[in-house]
Amino acid sequence: MNMLFPRLFLHPLLVVCFANFAFGATRLPPDEVQTLADIAKTLGKPSWNFGDADPCNNNTKPWSTDTTPAEGFEYGVTCDCSFANSTVCHITSIVMKTLDLPGTLPVEMARLTYLEEIDLTLNYLSGTIPLEWGSLPLVNISLTANRLTGSIPKELGNITTLKSLDISMNNFYGVLPWQLGNFPLIERMLLTSNNFTGELPDTFGNLTTLKDFRVGDSHFSGQIPDFIKNWTNLEKLLIQASGLTGPIPSGISHLTNLTDLRITDLSGPEAPFPPLENMKSMKTLMLRSCNIVGPLPTYLGDLTKLKTLDLSFNKLNGTIPSNFDALAYVDNIFLTGNLLTGPVPTWTKENFDLSYNNFTIGDKGCQSQGGLNLFASSSKGNSSKTVSCLGIQCPKTWYSLGINCGGEPVTVYGEKDKTFDGDTDEVGPSSFRQSSTNWALSSTGFFPDNARSQDNFTNVGDTFIYKLTNEIPAMANPQLYRDARLSPISLTYYGFCLANGKYTVNLHFAETVFTNGQTYKSLGRRIFDVYIQGRLVQEDFNIVDAAGGISTPVIMNYTAAVTSGTLEIRFYWAGKGTTGIPLTGVYGPLISAISADPADFEAPTPTPPPPEVASSTSPGGIVGAVVGIVAGGVFIILLVFGILWRRGLLGQQNTLEDDLKGVDLQTGKFTFRQLKDATNNFDKANKIGEGGFGSVYKGLLSDGTVIAVKQLSSKSKQGNREFVNEIGMISALQHPHLVKLHGCCIEGNQLLLVYEYMENNNLARALFGPEESQLKLDWPTRHKICVGIARGLAYLHEESRLKVVHRDIKATNVLLDKNLTPKISDFGLAKLDEEDKTHISTRIAGTYGYMAPEYAMRGYLTDKADVYSFGILVLEIASGRNNTSYRSKEESFYLLDSAHLLKEQGNLMDLVDPRLGSDFNKEEMMRTINVALLCCNATSTIRPTMSSVVSMLEGRTAVQILVSDPNASNNEMEAMMKHFESILVSETNASSQGPLTGSSTSVHDLYPVILDSSYWENRNERN
């Protein structure tokens, strides 16, 4: 985002008409004064109340109290007072930047028929662009960094005067209308960081006046179009992680006026270097991760105005041309991650990164030499337990790794104390730093368009340590999150001299750059990838999503095998996410701390020196010998008794601990004493839930972590099986929208699960629990919950290593954290989905009202059963009514029936929860309900996949419109109703809210809707 774009008016914030004339003062017509008041109300700026004041009177300045606002914080009204012999004014510009306005885009602006500029940059506005704006003589539209959604109205293409359109960093979606190719005067079109889909319209080839075009961080499809060759006036072209594919068209050679070309993170076939030799004015050239093969072209050395050259992460080979030395003005050269060979050039540049190549480096080490980074750049490869360029022999073997990234040394005290080394070294765009213990870091890249304040940054050559200057939020071990290492492209931490074996790698994150609240500073999206040992373990990782909020810590756990004494952890920015919130230059990987400890072996304890041995002839020696003989005899007797006891020969009965012995639970272990202390001896005051298999307690660990402890009853073998199943499932699955399992406790007959604590209980309680426990959920929050659940299910079905069918998706099994982020819980009924089978025939288990017809009646289980349950759940979220207890007065029996009936009558909006009033996005609501109905189709094969559901809910793809046979659906539904009614008659212990299974048992909800035990007693009495 170029915040320095020249203003279209000489004095954009000063009212240009302020003269008084003898025949009368200039005045703004009353209808425009009223329109301004209406606009202020829609934008959410109540302070714009002019009364009798003239908004075009420079003496009163009723629209502003600051005559000299800082750059980027301008606001005000501009008038043209040249009409009717300078007696009449008309508003030509409205600029309201960086005010956190909470309203929507005013359709009332269309009444200002002389309006040429709308600049609402950096606010908190929502809603869509009014199509009525298409009738205005606008020259500049800037809506950068808001919460705007919807598709771009084709009516904007009618604005023949438009020169600049900037809608970056919003949530717009859909296909760009071809009418946007009609702009005859357009010079800037900035579309980055949205959810656009489809190909760039062919009509864009007509935009020959373009000088600046950007389409980064979106979901476009198709190849980079060849028609860009028509944009011969173009000076800046940015295509970063746009969804468009390569290769770069050869027609780009026609763009000889380019000074800034950034094409990065481009998928597609391998291709040679594009023809850029005629671009003599080029200053910034970035072709990063574009699948470019072949040698470096020598003509790059002739682009003498170059200041930045970034060709990293391609497949370039051969040697570096000698004429690169002629690039006199270049500040940064990044050739990281290629296949380059030959000797390292002897000439130096300010920042020259050659890491991860195959050079012959001779005696050069990894340490940066005048900005030269040679980490892992040698053709020799890595030697045992280190990397070749380090040039060291391991002084000892380490069994752990701990780094407080960007911060001072820290010791975290707990059951096992953990020490984190400090990481405060100043690094630049091309840097390598080696610690005094057993790790090093390599950082690549710089922040272009940097406009940061230095208050919170340690700035050395453009790579940063972010220091949290605000008050540290309440969190466990805040000293790990006060400082964090920030990198613009690639950041690698490298552990060496480690013992071989499996390690548990913990990565500590907290988003401390963005700000909570209704402010544009909360709208940033930080997205990056995480690699461990060269394997992608997190793609498109978003700290806020994973943690459930801003300034909230999250620890991501991974298992890594160390086979040659080295451990590599790399963070990579793949061009996604916002780049200008809260200001430019704060995107890219942000890591707070790293630890790695043995997962399947114990570090040896130091051997103490042998005790002094007394003489056998001395009195002390004789006494010692006697004591030793007696102690040895006692030990043997106890050993015999212990063996007999363990074998059950002395009457001991097997405990649940014995039953589960040998089962690899693959999760953290807690002692019963720890959990007893954490819950204050399972105090009733800490009880937050109770279910069919036991109680749930809130607890506080010694390190400050708040937990939820599920204490299972020891009476049910069914419970034991589901306990093990739930541990196995959750420990293998990690996702921001799945409840996190911290560990378990198995001691004697005690079975306990330890989860992250969810402050807002479950979704059922929030929506339709007791009135005092309900939460006021507005529509944006409900929509966010729908999308979050869908993402969690998409992960279970399609993205995780294990393909899982949950079988019991319902409102009580969706938990809400303090930020109302939804997390799917209770995996006791989950089944693995075997990919080579079309379905699973299994014992029916689930909850009445949520089960898909084919599963409820025939036991036919696929992931589409979860899709059906999700559809029911979305209808509940939209309507605020519980499907299993809802009874309408008309023909409907289920909520789903009611939705179908209302749709047939054309009254689908009547389904919406009346508690929402009229303050919600109608288009988004209709789309969400239609997605729910599609998910609830009686035919399982018609239901969409959950990844498609996510795309439809976010507006990235259209909702499928199906013409189905209503009789077939009705017949299926009627058959299922009769099936359930027969079960309800025959099973006296079934309930509408409780789970329904073939044996009338199931896992219980982690947080039931009603929290006290009387709920369960009353339920049994009713049944």
Steps between C-alpha positions, in 0.01 A plus 500: 500500500647833392393748766691776319280512189479868388183669611251577230426841647727788590374523858298186571416588858443870467171635385592689185223757516518733789472844349208726582372716223308825516197342341491213755698215650554172319278227639465123476146406393284374789447162335878440497525606864232243586675241286822557695313441825348179358842386381651563843226291662554211258877512548460504876639850561241672722727800564422635152203712606517829314188675625490837327868493412604487137732199445668701224586790727869491572460729799277265704645165383204305640635175362843512666680617811848430365625735231826310439439124533797271449548320171274197486259650756334760279128558519257763385287637221612683187263731315506668162347846540531621142133453414247781439758775508667343804185512712428126504723215617487129430685223681768341285700296751440307822812372675470317833814296563613303803193577712384142576155586366270204586217556253436407137564661162235771454272466200416864579826605335328447166297817577821708485502526123825701488697256716838407353684338791403246766787403731404283798838333549577316826163483676271227634227523237295198394243423232524528124576767242172673404431451131357856497858634519527405134312819407756736659783683318757341730872535435629320809348218709711377793346247740825340616506294820139461611262206554315541170347194336290402201574506131609809311193662337523506124356853510843632600599438140278794403736750667688634201695752711662250740877516526569310825320202657651358821294233680794310648486310829128430526281191462355555155428182308369361174600550137610846391234646267615545142363855511806605703688478173311806375696761699653728233718702740593250773858526627495305829309179572591338832309180581734320742397297806143409411321176409448550128455195280492423131727632229592861438242625247623525141370857494785595731716490191338832408639679807792648310529803729594288802814597687457292818325161519502263801322168559679329788357267765181382334345194332504577129529214253658455160836611365640850516323638192699592194300822462722666762726578203247774413577689823798679352467795740530272800760600758415259783365143471442284806371140472576328832325178608204608290387153396606570142739244354810518286689516287558874478386592146771607259291808414620654824801616299282781359472667842815705464386772743497266797698614802351252750416140404398252770372157395533246779370165619384394158391142439510339159751331272872565500602781268818686402575852614256751341632754245554819699812636331328817372385617844783743554310701763446201731579572864324212679490153344347214701435166332494286813375141500384507139633159388762665278771268368824545315792739539496858620477727191801725456278793399406545867843655547401768246198618701716756670218676689413187698486546876339166595534164323313205654508172306487272802338157520508411133703233316765721348831328426846580373727775624435862589588721199807710561332818373273507808786698651386791279174537697630804681176608668373163615439471875359148518563185297316184607586179315399275791376147439619432145742253338780745428857370486854619453709731715349772717554841336778703652315831461271602782165667526326642804271194537578193293322175595629179340373256763365159396696455176789282379794738487862418559562717803855400585599623845207740531279427799130552556545821693379805306791685343402852410141393438595174324297202626641159405300278734449152349639625169780249456510212257664297778166460676475456875736300710383283786316694773578843354500696173819510298550877495495518882847352504469365854509164672227433755645552850223285644161352418189701585163345578281807470459837335352818647493845337317812618475652153577871507525504881732458795585163662203358693444205732146364518437316823269202518506124543812512287676835492575620148770749404464712185813663358489870418470605136563874490767523230445774245450356154448651157343401169774244435618360830631198683554485877640212706422466870746404770319167548354273233291708261524767231263711293494618141275786386422605144309797361407860569178700523439716192260794535603528863304762698535367853531691819815394683333500840450127515780379276868435520590603148831397352514481123125424481463175693330545831443392854152605602481622859161509668484842666140470616402324819552126473161323486428237764671187369721217613873579476460853361878543491504276193262725307620850591747496210481311173714453191344641182622421149383627160557184293687206649623431852682178588597373844753221487580271794819291487701258710176333609461136601317301236141398568146636494442846645189689597533843344295779662461826311370789711301770322301807603372771268618813676518739203126528439259654752175372648177695467295673232796657326669461166806387696316174576436419132848381406551144376846351557542181296816295454623142460695286746750231401670253735783285364405620152140379530208743481316458832286816491380660179333841516548513876312785669597567862172671587293211365714242677502686832140615479586867533752783497764511779407142586781244514481169319750215506508280191639152561676282242708184500827507306761233443864603549720255310823693444513714810328800336154653522383763251193718561413747226232767474412632155278785381331382179350837404169454685332720757478875541811712463382839624313448830553669737774643279730372229791271578358285779398188306687171472591232755481598867638246748519545879686190620618154392564189706586142412524210745528122468171332409590131517815493713634646822801725516767332714550645846856596591679218684590607857850419631523162679470519881805431713513127592569418868746226592334164576721461807402831655204523739314712244570241234366212713179693584458595135537139391233384748260776396559417136425131551177575687390760244575260217288228662208737555527619140484143366193422713325815386592427138344150522182636656485775238525252214226281652283808554546626146410158362177500698601202714437686826140594428559835329240598239605667178458877503411711196866597492580131451235467230650785303862406559699481179263728312699780337286802579727745315426796725624685805483328839377654824514353846181475704666719762554775244136502397381474858702810585387679184131452582535557875424134570221499240312767692132529408555872453724414204250267335399640161318202353369151557414229255425135453854384574608742770567863590697789355702736719682825441862486615814708520841340443808617684626683190181708482328303222123480546366154414179299486528156664255232386483236775351181359309252709686176562184289484458470125716292270324682216641818649848348505485422131371843412760658730780331307332581170469867589864524612618328183291720274571839653871441560542425129298804391601862549308787350388845616138384492546174689511500877857455618587203720782586741529142626348232719536326834468125557569392856328200651134543416535870429442604138531870425535711186655847515377752241550865432247701697220656295374813672163518322392140548321353200298634209172340611515676834585830330211474253216326680609418853350659811438869440763609752767295320417603144745725316408787272641371173471746212495376143872558418586290806255225402634498146856478633392202713347327196819550298718382789302177546512440126878545496537255787293238318685563174821425687357177648365378166758617249814657643615302801727200489211297644172535312235513773119495509391664826146347510365737766516858368252707699485826691604348833813358340615841375686690771564876502814660635526850645501648148202285395721295270325164445679173572363154432516268802404148615661250265391190691267392220734596215592245235797483270394533138689239301581656166475176304141444615199693376330480838506334841223278628496553872291504816287812488613765746422866511231743608134506412421775254851534359556162334493467123221276363728239340694462822209511744302231321759285324826557688657629176778733620710741294631848569176626342327404828697777668408737217132434570545561872684820421211619286257447789736683733523800263120521488503511880760776500305709247161446664608491865277195550586147604416252230415221742259703710349731239133449412328744266127556493478430128588186312858476613633242742871574477692823451615363165140451391423856600790629292385305193144622545606863535720470193210365295290794619778747416526605864836350596599813692220421748726224630752755633534538874284799599762590760720619212250769405577645159866576563666231291628439149194363315700364207739315732207362705322365191822346374562332836148355527516371142834334576337334803212368287748367245685319779171348621407350165342157549735355237847472648686521168348842430629649822818705447836429654588709803777683313236605245276607788776726635546654157126561459459647849788740439350599167792374297275269298130517419253284691391207287136528396346156476168401353411190697190288529317630810299178526817294531627724779167497676476122479850465645424744779167335585667160515766638733237663722318169538831327567587743780148487644524123528832533678362762736212271591721195555787669681385665818837647578537697175455875496487771241818663625682190607698277266328211324687178424427139441574423860364830628845607616739756362761748603368788703523865411808669641286795610129403512238767440379470859792481737361345819439134576127557550475536123595136455276384784201691363568370153491141621177567687338649189601198295 
